[in-house]
């Protein structure tokens, strides 16, 4: 009987320990919630860096409109982020190259540099690849990866997911895994930005909506 009581107590303690661990994990996960980086009314919390592309909040979207012969422009968060999951929808007029900056910075010349998740509506079709803007150039391209090149849909809304955690950066495009980078460069934090690359043609538009982030 004593052995039976000891066994029952042991089992109850084991079950309690497991349940407590599961509950703790759930509570820990619940403390981190998705945050909307764009209030859908104005560009509070964002600052334009370089260039003079016209960025505006309209129809629950961030819309950038090109100006002739304007150099590259970036609309960047005032806040910096380290480890996170970022999700958003993007629509780009096809002649316009763009990108999503993460963990980025300003250099001594006032130029944006850092990791960029490519938005490439050209025939090259490297959307979702990882480029190191004004530093090392292409790190993860989509050359000879035709299935990944097909993920981007020209003229449509495209859903990007980006995960940055420690030394690893991953990208998804329309739920398709695109790029994974495990980097030896220690650059753990920085701002997020939307790029409108320089273009001779005026009136081209890049649109962003449903911009949500969850810190890890």
N, C-alpha and C positions, 0 to 999 in steps of 0.2 A: 504493500500500500504506500509506504514511504517513497519507494522508487517511482510509483505511478504519480504521486503528487509532485515529485521533483520533475518528472517528465512533462507534466501538464504546465507547470510553472515555466519551464524552459521554452516550451512551444509558445506560450502566451507572450513571453518576453521577446522571442524572436519575431512573432507576428507584429507586435507593437513597434519594434525597432524598424521593421520594413515599412510599415504604414507611416511612421513618423518621417522616415527618409523620403518617401514619395510625396508626402504633404509639404515637406520643406522645399523640395524641388519645385513643386507647383507654385508655392508662394513666392519663391525666388524668381521664377519665370514671370509671374504676374506683375512683379514690380517694374518690369521693363515693358513699356507699352509703345505702340506706334505713335509717332508724332508727325503731324502735317507740317512740312517746312514752308508751305505756301498757304496763306490765310484766305486765298481766293478773292481778295478784295483789293489789295495793293501790294507793293513790294517791300513792306516792312520786314527787316531782317536780312535784306539783300542789298548788295552794292555793286554797281557796274565798275569794272576795272579794264582799262585799256579801251581804245576805240571809241566809237560813238553810235553803235547800233542802238536803235530805239527799242527798249524793253518796256513792256506795259502789262498790267494785269487786266484781263478782259475775258468775259465769258468763262470764268472759273479757270482760266489758263494764264500761264506766263507766255507772252508772245514777243519774240524778237524780230524786228524788221530791218533788213539791210539797207545801208546807205552806199551810194556809188563810191568805189575806190577807198572804202573804209578798211583800216587794218583789223585784225582779229579783235573781237570783243568778248568779255566774260562777264556774266552776272553771277556773283558769288555770295555765299552765306557769310554773314558777319560772325557767326559762331564756327568754331572748329570742332571736328569730330575725329575720333580715333578708331574704335572697333564698332562696326555697325552693319546693318542690312539696309540698303536703300532701294526703294522701288518707285518707279514712275513710268508715265506714258509719254512718248515723244512722237511728233510728226514734223517732218522736214521737207521743204520744197527741194526737189531732187538735185538742182545744181549746187546746193549749199552743203558744204561739209560742216560737221559739228562734233561735239564731244561732251562727255560728262566728267568734269574734273573731280577727283577725290584726294584727300590728304595733300592739298596743294598749298602753295605759298606765293609770296611776292619776292622777287630778287631785288638787288640794289638799284636796278634800272626801272623798277616799278612794273616788271613783267611777271605774268603768272607762269609758274612752272610746277610740275608734279605729275602724278598719275592721271591718265585720261582714258576713259572707256570710249572707244571710237563710235561715232555715228556716221556711217559712210554709205550714202545712197548712190554712189557712183558704180560703174561696172566692176570695179575692183571688189566691192562688197566685203569690206573688212569690219563691218559693224559688230561691236562686242569685243573686238580685240583690245589689247592693252598697250597704250603708247605712253612713253615718259616724256611729257612736253618740256622742251627746252633743257633737257638733261641727257638722256641716253637714247632717245628715239624709240623705235619699235622694240617691244620686249616680247609680246605674244601677238603675232599676226595670224591671218587666216589663209595664207598662201597654201595652195594644194589641199584645202579643206572645203570642198564644194558643198557638202551638206550643211555646214555651219554658215557658209556664205548665203545660203538660201533662206536663212532665218528672218532676215530683215525684209519687210514688205514696203516697197516704195509707194508713196502717196497715201499710206494708211497710218493709223496709230500703232506704234510698236511699244511693247512692254519690256522695260529693262529692269533687271534685278542685279544688284551689286553687293557682294559681301566682302568686307575687309575685316580681318581678324588676325592680329599679330603680324606675322610675316607673310600671310597668305591673302591674296585677292582673287575673287572668282566673279565671273559675269555670266548671266543668262539673258537670252533674248527671245521673247515670246515663248518662254518656258523651256527653251533649248539651251543646254549648257554650252557655253562658247569658249571661255578662256579660264585658265588657272595659272596663277603666278605665285611661286614661293620665292620671295626676294631676299637677297642677302643685304640689300641696302636698308639701313635703319632709318625709316621715315614714318613714324607711327601715328602722326596726327596732322591735321590741316583742314582747310575749308573745302566746301563743295561748290562747284561752279558749272554753269552752262555756257558752252562756247558757241559763238557764231563766227565762223571763219571769214576772213576777208574775201570779198567778191566784187567784181566790177558791176554786177547787175543790181539795180535798186529794187526794193519791194519784195525780195525773197523773205519767206517767213519760216521761223522755227518755233514750234509750240511745245509746251510742257504742261502736264496736268497730273493730278493724283500723286503728288510728290510726298512720299512718306518715308520716315526713317525710324529704325529701332536700334538703340544702342545695345551693345553686347557686354 
